[in-house]
Amino acid sequence: RIATLESKLGECQDQKDSDADIIAGFRSNAESDKLELSARQRLVDELTAKAAASDALADRLKTEVSQLVEDVQACELDGKSFDFFCAGEGETCECPDGDIVWGPRFHASDKERANTFADVIATQNFIVHKGTAGFACTNEHVGGDPESGEAKACFCAPRGLNYDVKASAVVEQPSPAPAVAEQPEPPAPTVVESAAVDADDIESYEDALESAPAPAMP
């Protein structure tokens, strides 16, 4: 009976050891699952933070775009689209990063109406000069007068614009008539100062006429 009890005790001990191994395995798996769950949670947290940052950037860009659209619409309502007016004739224009467009300041048909940049380009009467800080808006500084007798203005346009200006028609001047060679003047007549026949010869000729027989009458 003692042997039987010892045998059963041994079996119980083996079962206990087996159960301990199973429990240890469960605990190991639980730790692994816990670590994996933690890693997954960190990944979720990172993705959530990135999504929040993207949402914030999208909101900021949306606000900036809306403001830009409002500014453009305001400019169009005021008729100031592409109006790069900088300074009038005799004034100073600050245009260090652009090109100076020097052209008529007022409309040809309405001297009270100021030209916009587009109006100046449409006239095709303008000069483009590299802009600088403190640019003097004068014909002398620009190097020409695009519309003599009219008030001019400086427009500070973005550097490098292609104005696509058609060449002005060249008016052909009539060809000059060929030069006529001057004809030499005819020589002046020679004045004979002395008689071609001597007086003695004339008397001899008259004597011969008197002594000649009269012609026979029919």
C-alpha positions as CSV (number, residue, x, y, z in Angstrom):
1,R,0.0,0.0,0.0
2,I,2.8,2.4,0.8
3,A,4.4,1.5,-2.6
4,T,1.1,2.3,-4.2
5,L,0.9,5.6,-2.4
6,E,4.4,6.5,-3.4
7,S,3.6,5.6,-7.0
8,K,0.6,7.9,-7.0
9,L,2.7,10.6,-5.3
10,G,5.2,10.4,-8.0
11,E,2.5,10.6,-10.7
12,C,1.1,13.7,-8.9
13,Q,4.6,15.2,-8.8
14,D,5.1,14.6,-12.5
15,Q,1.7,16.1,-13.2
16,K,2.6,19.1,-11.1
17,D,5.8,19.6,-13.0
18,S,4.0,19.3,-16.3
19,D,1.4,21.8,-15.1
20,A,4.2,24.1,-14.0
21,D,5.8,23.9,-17.4
22,I,2.4,24.7,-19.0
23,I,1.9,27.6,-16.7
24,A,5.4,28.9,-17.5
25,G,4.6,28.7,-21.2
26,F,1.3,30.6,-20.7
27,R,3.2,33.3,-18.8
28,S,5.8,33.6,-21.5
29,N,3.2,33.8,-24.2
30,A,1.4,36.4,-22.1
31,E,4.6,38.5,-21.8
32,S,5.1,38.3,-25.5
33,D,1.6,39.3,-26.2
34,K,2.0,42.1,-23.8
35,L,5.1,43.3,-25.6
36,E,3.4,43.0,-29.0
37,L,0.4,44.8,-27.7
38,S,2.6,47.6,-26.4
39,A,4.4,47.9,-29.8
40,R,1.1,48.0,-31.5
41,Q,-0.1,50.7,-29.2
42,R,3.0,52.8,-29.9
43,L,2.5,52.4,-33.6
44,V,-1.2,53.4,-33.2
45,D,-0.1,56.5,-31.2
46,E,2.5,57.5,-33.8
47,L,0.0,57.2,-36.6
48,T,-2.6,59.1,-34.6
49,A,0.0,61.9,-34.1
50,K,0.8,62.0,-37.8
51,A,-2.8,62.1,-38.7
52,A,-3.4,65.0,-36.3
53,A,-0.4,66.9,-37.8
54,S,-1.7,66.3,-41.4
55,D,-5.1,67.6,-40.4
56,A,-3.5,70.7,-38.8
57,L,-1.5,71.3,-42.0
58,A,-4.5,70.9,-44.2
59,D,-6.5,73.3,-42.1
60,R,-3.6,75.9,-42.3
61,L,-3.3,75.5,-46.1
62,K,-7.0,75.8,-46.5
63,T,-7.0,79.0,-44.5
64,E,-4.1,80.4,-46.6
65,V,-5.8,79.5,-49.9
66,S,-9.0,81.1,-48.8
67,Q,-7.2,84.3,-47.9
68,L,-5.3,84.3,-51.2
69,V,-8.6,83.9,-53.1
70,E,-10.1,86.8,-51.2
71,D,-7.1,89.0,-52.0
72,V,-7.2,88.2,-55.7
73,Q,-11.0,88.8,-55.8
74,A,-10.5,92.1,-54.0
75,C,-7.9,93.2,-56.5
76,E,-10.1,92.3,-59.4
77,L,-13.0,94.2,-57.9
78,D,-10.8,97.2,-57.5
79,G,-9.5,96.9,-61.1
80,K,-5.9,96.5,-59.8
81,S,-5.1,93.1,-61.3
82,F,-1.5,93.1,-62.5
83,D,-1.1,96.7,-61.6
84,F,2.6,97.1,-60.9
85,F,2.6,101.0,-60.8
86,C,5.6,102.1,-58.8
87,A,6.3,105.8,-59.3
88,G,5.5,108.8,-61.5
89,E,7.9,110.7,-63.7
90,G,10.6,112.4,-61.7
91,E,10.0,110.2,-58.7
92,T,12.0,107.2,-57.3
93,C,10.9,103.6,-57.7
94,E,12.1,100.8,-55.4
95,C,12.4,97.8,-57.7
96,P,15.5,95.8,-56.8
97,D,14.1,92.4,-57.9
98,G,12.1,93.3,-60.9
99,D,12.1,95.1,-64.3
100,I,11.2,98.7,-64.8
101,V,8.6,99.3,-67.5
102,W,8.7,103.0,-68.5
103,G,5.6,104.1,-70.3
104,P,2.8,106.6,-70.6
105,R,1.1,107.3,-67.2
106,F,-2.3,108.4,-68.5
107,H,-4.7,107.3,-71.3
108,A,-4.2,109.1,-74.6
109,S,-7.9,109.9,-74.9
110,D,-8.5,110.7,-71.2
111,K,-5.7,112.5,-69.3
112,E,-7.5,112.1,-66.0
113,R,-7.5,108.3,-66.3
114,A,-4.3,106.6,-65.1
115,N,-2.9,103.7,-67.1
116,T,-2.6,100.2,-65.6
117,F,0.3,98.0,-66.4
118,A,-1.9,96.1,-68.9
119,D,-2.8,99.5,-70.6
120,V,0.8,100.4,-71.0
121,I,1.7,97.0,-72.6
122,A,-1.3,97.4,-74.9
123,T,0.1,100.8,-76.2
124,Q,3.4,99.1,-77.1
125,N,5.0,102.5,-76.3
126,F,7.3,101.5,-73.4
127,I,10.9,100.8,-72.5
128,V,12.0,97.9,-70.3
129,H,15.0,98.5,-68.0
130,K,16.5,96.3,-65.3
131,G,15.1,97.5,-61.9
132,T,17.2,98.6,-59.0
133,A,16.7,100.1,-55.6
134,G,16.1,103.9,-55.8
135,F,15.5,103.8,-59.6
136,A,15.1,107.3,-61.0
137,C,12.1,107.5,-63.2
138,T,13.3,109.9,-65.8
139,N,13.9,109.7,-69.6
140,E,17.6,110.3,-69.0
141,H,18.0,107.4,-66.6
142,V,15.9,105.0,-68.5
143,G,17.6,105.9,-71.8
144,G,14.7,107.0,-73.9
145,D,11.3,108.7,-74.2
146,P,8.7,106.2,-75.3
147,E,6.0,108.9,-75.8
148,S,7.3,112.4,-76.2
149,G,5.4,115.2,-74.6
150,E,3.4,112.9,-72.4
151,A,3.7,112.1,-68.6
152,K,5.4,108.8,-67.9
153,A,5.5,106.4,-65.0
154,C,7.6,103.5,-63.7
155,F,5.9,100.1,-63.3
156,C,7.9,97.4,-61.4
157,A,7.1,94.1,-63.1
158,P,8.4,90.7,-62.2
159,R,11.8,90.2,-63.8
160,G,12.0,88.2,-67.0
161,L,8.4,88.6,-68.3
162,N,7.9,87.9,-72.0
163,Y,6.0,91.0,-73.2
164,D,5.5,89.5,-76.7
165,V,5.5,93.0,-78.3
166,K,5.0,93.1,-82.0
167,A,7.6,95.1,-83.9
168,S,6.4,98.5,-84.9
169,A,5.8,99.0,-88.6
170,V,8.7,100.5,-90.4
171,V,7.5,103.3,-92.7
172,E,9.4,103.1,-95.9
173,Q,10.8,106.4,-97.0
174,P,10.6,107.1,-100.7
175,S,13.9,106.4,-102.4
176,P,15.6,109.6,-103.3
177,A,15.7,110.5,-107.0
178,P,19.0,109.6,-108.7
179,A,21.4,112.4,-108.9
180,V,21.4,114.1,-112.3
181,A,24.9,114.5,-113.6
182,E,25.6,118.1,-114.3
183,Q,26.0,118.8,-118.0
184,P,29.0,120.9,-118.9
185,E,28.1,124.4,-120.0
186,P,28.7,125.0,-123.7
187,P,31.8,127.0,-124.5
188,A,31.3,130.7,-124.8
189,P,31.4,131.9,-128.5
190,T,34.7,133.2,-129.6
191,V,34.6,136.9,-130.2
192,V,36.5,137.8,-133.4
193,E,38.1,141.1,-132.8
194,S,39.6,141.5,-136.2
195,A,38.0,141.2,-139.7
196,A,38.3,137.9,-141.4
197,V,39.0,139.7,-144.8
198,D,41.5,142.5,-145.2
199,A,40.3,145.9,-146.5
200,D,42.5,145.6,-149.6
201,D,40.8,142.3,-150.5
202,I,37.4,144.0,-150.3
203,E,38.4,146.8,-152.6
204,S,39.9,144.3,-155.1
205,Y,36.6,142.3,-155.0
206,E,34.5,145.5,-155.6
207,D,36.7,146.5,-158.6
208,A,36.3,143.0,-160.1
209,L,32.5,143.3,-159.8
210,E,32.5,146.7,-161.6
211,S,34.7,145.5,-164.4
212,A,32.8,142.3,-165.1
213,P,30.7,142.4,-168.3
214,A,27.0,142.7,-168.0
215,P,25.0,139.6,-168.5
216,A,23.6,139.1,-172.0
217,M,19.9,139.9,-172.3
218,P,17.8,137.2,-174.0
